[in-house]
Amino acid sequence: MFTAVIHLPGAIDPDRIDALADTLAALVAGVAAGVVGDAVIAAAHPDDPEVGTMAESTGAALVARGRSPWVAAAGLARRPWMLCLEAGDVPTEGWIRALDRFGATTTTEAVGRLRRPHAPLFERIAGRREALTGTRQVRAGDLVRVQALRAGLPLKARLPVRPLRGALVRG
């Protein structure tokens, strides 16, 4: 099982709240399939009442993102693996199977990566390079061991990146 972490960057506005709602709604199928066990929202402004209401109504934990949203969320994660998402990321068909297969077949020293065709160009280029050389950074779309994140970023060693068949699109 995975903890889904949704990063909500920047100032809160209706569009960002809608993006967060899209991502949380898309995760319901993963919860029903038994792949997603809990959720954490890492927000730049966790004291915003709309964000608090969204977290409370969905049962998600809420944390201030601090320097890294992924490290902040790792402190509240209740599962051994985290699925890192940006608000607005919506998994495409087949994502549940991709996560389930990754969790069942991977080593503890690997990072799984879902494609994000909408990510900025520099991020996509860096992601392709990291597929060859390994990574010390965590990006949205990554499946990463919580224990590695609790040790902090950058990761102590380059972890191999395993591209997954699933993808994330904008909701």
Protein Blocks (a to p, Z undefined) as FASTA:
>chain_A
ZZdddddehjddfklmmmmmmmmmmmmmmmmnomambdcdddfblmbmklmmmmmmnopa
cddekjblklmmmmmpcbfbdcdddehiacdehklmmmmmmmmmmcfkbccddddfkbcf
klmmmmmmmmmnopabdcehiacdfklmmnopadfbdcdddddfbdcddZZ
